[in-house]
Structures are given as C-alpha cells and as structure tokens.
Amino acid sequence: MKILGGLVAGFVEHQDPDSGLWFQVVDRGERADNWTETSCSSMYTFTISRAVERGYVDDSYRGAADRGFAGVLTRISLDEDGRAGLEDVVVGTGVGDYAYYIARARQTDDFHGLGAF
C-alpha cells in the first residue's frame, strides 16, 4: 500500500493540468517537444481510480482520475465510416534516452493503447 500510495502521488504530481493526460516522458512535461500520450494516461487513470474506489489511497485523488478519463476521451475520433479510433498512442518502446522516447511514432488504435483503454 505504501508503494501504491507513492505511485499515485507521483502520477498526480506529473499530470498535465490542461489536458488531464500524462506526457510521453512523464516527468518532463515542461519541455515543448514532449507530448501527451494515451496509453500511459489510460493506465494511470485506471490505477488511480481503482486505488480510490478500493480505499487504498485518499479520496482526494478522485479528481485526478476523473480529469485523466476526460482527457483520454478527447483522444477518441471518428473515421469517415463512423468508427471510433483512439489517437496519440505511442508505438511500443524499449529502453532509451529522452530523444528516443520523444521520437517514437504515434498511431491511432495501436494495441498498446487499446488494451490500456
């Protein structure tokens, strides 16, 4: 529970106040070349939400989960056939430096994002 509490607090500390999402490089949100990413935002939102619902962390974190969910929903688009797509999902990554993460391709409906969502 202590680890989960620290993790949730860290997530909330780095949540983008404008979009409610989290950045590709989570702790470098102030950098202009960094971008908000959908799969991590979905996972962090889920983690915070479940931790609050189960009483593992304080209810004061509920707003962060709500903002995260609302932010992820802004990344849903409709194609010309009316099918929904989940945008701005990073194509799978390995371990790398800042430039590596920022240069990763973004895709609509990459399975990493769909599974997380």
C-alpha positions, 0 to 999 in steps of 0.5 A: 500500500505504501508503494501504491500510495507513492505511485499515485502521488507521483502520477498526480504530481506529473499530470498535465493540468490542461489536458488531464493526460500524462506526457510521453516522458512523464516527468518532463512535461515542461519541455515543448517537444514532449507530448501527451500520450494515451496509453500511459494516461489510460493506465494511470487513470485506471490505477488511480481510480481503482486505488480510490474506489478500493480505499487504498489511497485518499479520496482526494485523488478522485479528481485526478482520475476523473480529469485523466478519463476526460482527457483520454476521451478527447483522444477518441475520433471518428473515421469517415465510416463512423468508427471510433479510433483512439489517437496519440498512442505511442508505438511500443518502446524499449529502453532509451534516452529522452530523444528516443522516447520523444521520437517514437511514432504515434498511431491511432488504435495501436494495441498498446493503447487499446488494451490500456483503454 
